[in-house]
């Protein structure tokens, strides 16, 4: 209707499609409450493999969207509910790199995850020539129950209850004066509660931990900008407030691990900030200077000493665009920032049956520097597109991550010792349209090197992780009835500790899709995937996955299709990844051969 529109959908499946992703808000910004789960119990995951291969699910989604016209404005609502029941099974080998000999742990995992998510968004918007108003009220209620059984040296059953309650309101007002002056008012208020319960039955013992964590965040700001010839000056300023309370209790701690098991924390702050920005255009070069400065006062309700800090993080960038084809930019910045307040945690928290975490019992600041450069080129008429990026960053922290093993248990904590790190990242790609076959080709590559300092078993460790990848894509439709899409990628990674290098481990991926259309009413799709993963030095695991689908279009409204997936009935997938102090090898069970017949009716 002219003043009202609505669309409501219902979906359900058990064929490996995760419907909850369809309700994801891709435009949502990071929550100011900044809470994260301490409990890390989850089903085994698989990198570099489509979830349709590994997801054993029962999923449902209900979504309704409505729009009302209210005079010059409009009111929109979106309400989504999703449910997922997922099962997973895997066999894992974890290797802890230690100076006195590596520790190897072999386990089998089998679990069920039941998750519910209810979200709502209510938006009022008024858009006029000289004013824009938007108010968005949003809420999310998620509850996740995980049951995971582990067999191995420390056989156990884990049960985690992980609800998440969130509500927030964003208000924005933009007002234009005399064509050149722009004033923006923004108000953000958020509240979140993140309780967590973890129960572990292990041998004849039982451990139960409860964590209560909730926070309120507010940010009230105003921004003003004006332009004079080739100069633009803007200023944003405001106040932020944050109130957080965290309580955790673990009455039954393993005897091997000494220390407190109770946390009672209040981490609050009040911040006044200003962000001046200066832009200058000279011919085709743009210089931008950002100089954010803030004053913050932190209170910890006697758990730590209250303190006040001043932070200044300037950055400078240059963008050069000599023509419509070429563009280059360089930027750099430095700054001082507060540590993550979630790290303030003097007592232990159990993250899973084997791992415990203890944070820092003081407040610290860290500093960082970064430089980066980007190049891009496009020649639309010739169909050539290319870009490249490189970034180098340095970090300086007055605390260091430490790992300590106590029998079968692992404790991660932080020590009062300086730690420097650096990271180098580079990537690039070049593409060309292939008009003779109505397609395109692309070549890409990337490299990263991350150096950090840690402590393992009371020994300083310099950890360096290096990885690189190269890939190519080509697609086309050389014939009226035939098209194809092919992708190749080779990636390799290595971990080095105190100059001792582990083996390079590589993996290769090939994907091919063929579309055959012998008649306007018939389509035949053939897709294949090949994975070659290096599990240990010179030991490879190959997996071939083949699917096919036939579509018959009876008329414009009715379509019939039949698809056969995993024709070779491959049941397992193996891979190995590196962490800062460990390597992780896993064998994951896949969905077997499946035949699906579909009927689609369009009105």
N, C-alpha and C positions, 0 to 999 in steps of 0.2 A: 504494500500500500504506500501511497506517497509519504506518509508520516511515520510508518512503522515497517521494519523488515526483520525477519527472523530466519535462522537456519539451525536445525537441530539434527545431530547425527548420533548413531549408535553403531559401534563396531565390536566384534569379538572374534577371536581366532585361537587356534592351538598349533599353528603351522610355523612358528618361529619368528613372528612379526611383533615387535615391541610397540604397542600402541601408545604407551605413555609418552614416547618421544614426540608424538603428534600434538600433544598438549603443552609442549615446552615453549616458554616465552623467550624467543631468541633476542628480543630487544631489551630484556631485563638487565639492569645494571647490578653490580655487586652489592650485596646487602651491607648496610652500614653497621648492623649488629655484629657482623664479623665473627659469628660463632661457628665452630667446627666440631665434629664428633670426635670424642676421645676413643670410643669403642670402634675397633676396626674389623669386626666380623662380617664377612661377605662371602658370597659364592665365588668359586674360581672363575677368573676371566681369561680371555684369549686376545692378545694383541694381533693386529694385522689380519684378522679373519672376520668376515661378515657374521653378524649375530644370527642370521637366518640358518647358519650352519651349526650353531652350538646352543641355541635358545630352545629349551624344552619348557613350553609355557602354556598357560591358560590366561588369556588377556581379554579385557573388556574396557571400552571407553564410551562415555556419554558426554556430549558437548553441545551446548546451546549458546548461540550468539544472537543478540537483539540490538536494534537501533531505533531510537525515537527522535524525531525532529521536534525541537522545543523553541519556537520562535526563530531567532537567529543562531541559536546553538543546537547542539545535539547531545543525546545521552546514550552511551553504549554500555552493554553488559556482556560479559563472557564468563560462563561457569562450566568447569570441566571436572569430571570424576573418572579416574582410571583405577583398574585393579590388575595386578599381575601375580600369578602363582608360577614360580620358576624353580626347576630342579636342575642340579648340576653335579657332575662327578668328575674327579681328576686324580691323577697320581703325581706327586711332586717330590723333587729332590732339591733341598736347599743346602748350599755350601757356604759356611761362614769362614772368611779368610782371616786366619790368625797367625801370629808370628811363630808360635810353638806347634804349628800343625793345624791344618784346616779341620773344621767340624762339619760332618755331613749328616743331614737328617732326611730320612725317607719316609713319606707319609702318603696315605690315601684319604681323600676327602669326598664326602657325599652330603648334600644339603638341600634344604627347601627354603625359599624366600617368598613370603606373602607380603605384598605391599599395596597400600591404598593411598590415593592422593586426591584431595578435593581442593580446588582453587577457584577463586572468583576475582573478577576485575570489573570495576564500575567507574566509568569515565564520563565526565562532563566537559565539553569543549565549546568554546566560543571564539571564532576567528573573524576579525574585522580588519579593515585597512590599517587602523592605527593601534589596535590592541589585540592581543591573543591571550586567552585564559584556558588553562587545562588543569583539571583536578582528577587525580586517579587514586581510587581506594582499592587496595589489593590485599588478598588474604590467601594463605596456603596452609592446609592441614594435611600433613603426611604422617602415616604410621606404617612402620616396617618391622616385621617379625621374621627373624632368621633362625633356622635350626641347622646346625652343621656338625656332622659326626666326623671324627678324625681317628684313623687307626695308624699306629706306628709306635715309636719308642715311648710316647706319652699319649696313649689312646684316651679319648675324651668325647664328650658331647657338650656342645655350646648352644645356648639359647640367648638371643639378643632381642630386646624390645627397644626400637629406635624411633619414637614419634618426634615430630617437628611441628611447632605451632608458630605461625608468623602472620603479622598484620602490619601494613604500612600505608601511608598516605603521602602522595606527592602533589604539590601545588606549584604551578608556574604562571607567572604574569609577565608578558612582554609588552612594553609600551613604547611607541615611536613618537618623537617630538621633532617637528620642523624638518622631517625627512632625513636628517643626518644624525640625530641623537637617538640612542636606543638604551632603554633601561629594562633590566630583567630582575624579577623577584622570584626566588625559589625557596620553598619550604618542604623539608623532608622529615618525616617522623616514622620510626619503625620500632616494633616490639617483637621479640622472638623468645620462645622457650624451647630448650633442647634437652629434655630428660633422656637418660640412657640407663638401661638395666642389662647387665651381663651375668649369666649364670653358667657355671662350668662344673660338670660332673667328671671327675678324673680319678681313676682307680677307685679307692674307697673314700675319697674326699669330695668336698663340695665347696665351691667359692661363689659368692654372690656379691656383685658390686652395683651400687646405685650412684648415678651422677645427676645432679640438678644444676642446670646452667641456663640462665636467662639474662636478657639485656634489653635496654632501651636506648635508642639513638635519635638525636635530633640535629638538623643542620638548617640554619636559617641564613640565607645569603641574598645579596643584591649585586648586580653587575651593571656597569655603565660603559658605553663605547661611543666614540665619535670619530669621524674621518675629516681630515683636512688635506686636500690634494693627494699626495702619495704617502701620507702618514695616517696610521690608525692607532689610537690609544684606547685601551680598555682597562678597567679596574673591577675586580671581583673581591668582595669581602663579606665576612659573616662570622657567625659563632657556631660552634659544635658542642654538643653535650653527650656524654656517654655514661651510663650506669649499668654495671654488670655484677652479678652475684653467681658464684660457683661453689657447690658443695659436693663432695664425693666421699664415699665410705666403702672400705673393703675390709670387713672384720677378719676374714680368714686368709692370711697371707702365707705363701709357701715359706717354710722354715729356712730355706737356703738364702732368702733375700732379706737383708736387714734394712730397717728404715720405717718411716711413718707411712701410714696407709689412709690418712684422713686429710682432706683439704677443705678449708673454710676461707674463701677469698672474696674480696670486693675490689674490683679494679675500675675506677671511675676517672673521667677527665673532663675538663672544660677548656675549650680552645677558641682563641680569637685569631682570625687569619685574614690575610690580604694577598691578592695575586695580581700585581700590575703586569700588563702585557703591552709591548711596544712593537709595532710592525712598520717597516719602511720599504717602499717599493722604489727601485731605481732601474729604469728600463725594464728588463725582463728578470731582474733579480729581486727576491724578497728576503729580507732579514727579519727574524722574529726573536724577541728577547722575552722570556718569562722569568719572573723573579718572585716566586711565592715565599712568603715569610709568615710565621705563626708563633704565637705564645700559648703554651699549654701548661695547665696545672693538674697534677695527678694526685689522687687520694686513694689510700688503700685500707682505710679503717683499721689502722694500727698494725696490720700484717706486715707492711713495709713503711718506711718513712715517706711522708708526703714530699713532693718535689715539684719544681717549676722548670720548664725548658723552653728555649727559643730555637726554632728550626728555620733554616734558610736553604733553599734548593734551586739555584738559578740554572737556566738552560738557554742555549743559543742555537739557532738553526738558520741555515741558508738554503734557499730553493732557487734554482736557475732553470729557466725554461726558454731557451733561445728561439724555439719554434714549436709548432704543434706536434712535432715528432719526438723530440728529445727532451728529457727532464732529468735533472740531477739535484740531489739534496744531501746536505751534511748537517749533522747535529751533534751536540755534546752537552753534557750536564754533570753537575756534582751536587751532593746534598748530604744532609744529616737527618736521620729519621729515628723514631722510637721503635723499639722492638715490638713484636707481636705480643699483646697482653695475654693471649692464651698460653704463652710459654711460662708465665708466672704460676708456678705450681710446685711447692716444696715437697709435697707428699706423692706417693706412688698412685698411678692409675693403671688398671689392667686394660690393655687394648685388645688382647685375645688370650687364649688359654696359655700361651707360651711367652708372650711379650708384655713387658711393663714399661711405663714411661714416667719419668720424673723430670720436672721442668727446672726453672731457675727460681731462686729465692731472693732475687734482687731485681732492680730495674736498670736496664742498659739502653744505650743508644748505639746505632750503627751508622756507618757512612759508606757512600758508594760513588763511583764515577762511571761514565759511559761515553762512548763515541760511536757514531754509526754513519753509514753512507748508503745511498740508494741511487741506482741508475735505471732509467726506463726508456725504451725506444719503441715507436710504433709507426709503421708505414701502411696505412690502411689500404691504399690502392694496390700495393704489391703483396699485401697480406703477411707482413713481417711484424712480429711482436717479441720483445725481449725485455727482461728486467733482471737486476742483480742487487743483492743486499749483503752488507757485512756489518757486524756489530761486535764491539769489544767492551766488556764491563769488568769492573773491579769492586770487590766488597771487603769491608773491614768490620769485624765484629769482636767485641770483648768477651765472647763466650764461645765454647767449642762443644760440638756434639760428641758424646762418648757412648761406646757400646761395651757392655760387660756381661759375660756368661756366668750364670750360677747353676751348675748342673745342666738340667734340661731347659732352663729358663734364660731369657735374654732381657736385659734391662737397658733402656736408652735414656740417657740423662744429659745434662749440660754442666760443664765445668767452667770455673772462673779463669779462663785463659784466652788470650787473643787468638783470633782465627782469620786469616786472609784467604780470599778465593778470587778466581777470575774465570770468565767464560768468553769464548770466541764462537761466534755463529756466522755462517756464510751460506748463501743460497743463490741460485740463479736458474733461469730457464729461457729458452728461445723457441718460438713457434712460427710456423709458416702454413698459410692456407694452400691447399692443393686443388686448384680449380679444375684441373683436368679430370679429377674423380670426385669432385664435390666433397672434399674432406679437408683435413688438416693434420699436421705433424708437430710434435713438441718434444724437446729434450730438456731435462732438468737435473739438477744436482744440489747437494747440500753437504755441509760439514759442520761439526760442532766439537768443541773441546772444553771440558768443565773441570777445573782444578779446585779442590777443597782440602781443608785440614780437619782431621778427626782424631779421636782417641779410641783405640781398641785394646781392651785388656791392659789398661794403664800405659799403653805405648802410643807415642805420637805417630800418626799415619798421614802421609801426603797421598791423597787419592786423586787420580786423573782418569776421567772417562772420556774416551774419544769415539766418535761415530761418523760415518759418512754414507752417502747413498747417491746412486745415479739411476735415472729412469727415462723412459721414452713412451710416448703415446702416438698412435696414428689411427685415424678413422676416415671413412669415405663411403661413397655410394657410386662405384664405377659403373653399375648397370641399373636400369630402372627397377629391376626386381631383386637387387642384391645390395646389401650394405654390411659394413663390418666395423668393429671397434676393438683395438688391441692395446694392451698396456703391459709394460715390463718395468721391474724395479729390482735393483740389487743393493742391499744395505749390509754394512759390517760395523761391528763395535768391539771395543776392547777396554778392559780395566787394568790400570797400573797402580800399584801400591808401593810406596817408598822405592821407586825405581825398578821394581820387579813386575814384569809385564805378564798378564794372563794372555791366553791365546785369542787371536782375532776370531770372532764368530760371525759368520755371514748368513744371510737368508735371501732367497730369490723368489720373486712372485711373477707369474705370468697370468694374464686374463685375456680371454678372447670371446667376443660376442659376434655371432653371424645372424643376420636377418635375411630370410628368403621369402619373397612375396610372389609366388607363381601366378596368383590370380588376385583380383581386387578384393575377393571375399576370404582369401586364405593368407595366413602368415605362419612362418615356421622360424622359431628362435632356437639357436644352439649356443650355449655358453659353457665355457670351460675355465677352470682355475688350476694352476700348478704351483705348489709351494715346495721349496727345497731349503730346509732349515738345518743349520749346522749346530748339533747339540753339544758336542765336544770337538776338540781339534781333529779335523779330517773324518768325523763321523756325521753322516747326513741322514736326514729323514725326508723322503719324498711323499707328497700327497697330491693325488689327481682327483679333481671334483668336476663332474660333467652333468649338466642339466639340459633339458629340452622342453619346448612348449609349442603347441599347435593351437592356432586361433582360427575360428570360423565365424565370419560376420554374416549372420542370416539376413539381417536388414539393418537399418539405421538404429533400431532400438534393441535388438536382441543379438547377443554375442555369446558363443560357446567356446570354451578352451579346455585343454588338458595339458598338464605339466608333469614331468617326471624329473625329480631332483635327486642328486647324488646317485647317478646311475651305477657307478662302480661300487656303491655301498661301502665307502670308506668310513670306518667307525672311530678312528683316533687321529689326533693331531698333536705333534710334539714341537716344542720350542724351548729356547734358553734365553734368558735376559740377565743383564748385570745391574746390580745396585751399587751403592757406595762401598759397602763392605761385604757384599754377598753376591752369589750367583744363584739363579732360580731356574731349574729345569722342570717342565711340566708336560704331562700327557693328558689331553682333554678329550672327552668322548663327544662325538659328533652325532647329529641327526642322521639316521640311516636313509635308505632308499624310500622315496615317498611319491605316490601318485595323487594328484589333486585335479578334480574336475570342477570347473566353474561355469556358472551361468550369470551373465550380466544383462540387466534390463534397464533401459534408460527411457524415461518418459519425455 
